[in-house]
Amino acid sequence: MRVVPGTPTVNVQRYTESIGGRPYLIEVTALTDQRWRAQIMRAPGIPTALMPFYGPTPEDAARSLSAWLLRAHAHAGRAV
């Protein structure tokens, strides 16, 4: 494999969360030193249409996404 000159280095962190009895893999990437984007990691054959969540640290971005997933699962449980 050859590295292309000028290719940016991407800082990626991954977190696992169990929400509503389902496992989620959250991928957080650095946009800048103070801005991180969290999204559910794409798995083969499973599309993700969920909007990304942002935060000043990788933990904050992942926590925002996890909190939204918890609220969504709680709401879905009440709707059934």
N, C-alpha and C positions, 0 to 999 in steps of 0.2 A: 504494500500500500504506500502511496506517495502522498505526502501532505502538500496541498496547494498553497503557495505563498500568499499571504494576506488573508488566509482563512481564520476567522475569529475562534478563539478558544471558548467553549461553552461550559459554564459551570452548572452542573445538574445535580440535584439531590432528590432522593426518593424516600417516601414515607409509606408505611402500610397502616391502614386503619380498618377496624372492623366496625361497621355501622349497620344497624338493623339486621345483624346476623350475616352480613355479606362482606367479604374482603374487598378493599379498594387499594389500589396502588396509586399514590399521588406523586406526580413528578413536578419538581419546582426548578425553574431555570432563572438565571440572573439576566435581567434586562440592563440594569446598571448596578453600581455598588449599593444603592439604596432602594432598588425596585426589583421585586421578584414576582414571577408568574407561576401560579399553581394550577394544575389541571389533572384530571384523571388520566393516567397513562393508557394509551391506546394498546389494545390487545388484538392479535390477529382475529379478524372476523367479527369484532365487536366495535361498532362505531361509537364515537363519543361526540355529542353535540352540545355538551355542557360548556357554558362560557368559562373562561379562566378567571381566577381570583388573584388579586395582587396584594402585596404587603411590603414593608420596608426590610423585612428579613425573610429567609426561606421558611422559618418556623411560623411567622405571622401569616404568610400567604397560605401555607398548608392548613393552618388552624382555621382560617376563614372558609376555605373549601370544606373542611371537615364539619364545621359548625353548620354550614348551609345544607350539607348532606343529612346531618342529624335532624334539622328542621323539616326537610323534605320527607324523610322516612317517618317522622312523627305525624306529619300531616297526612301522608298516604295511609298510615295505620288508622287514623280517625275516619278517613273517608270510606273505608271498607265496611 
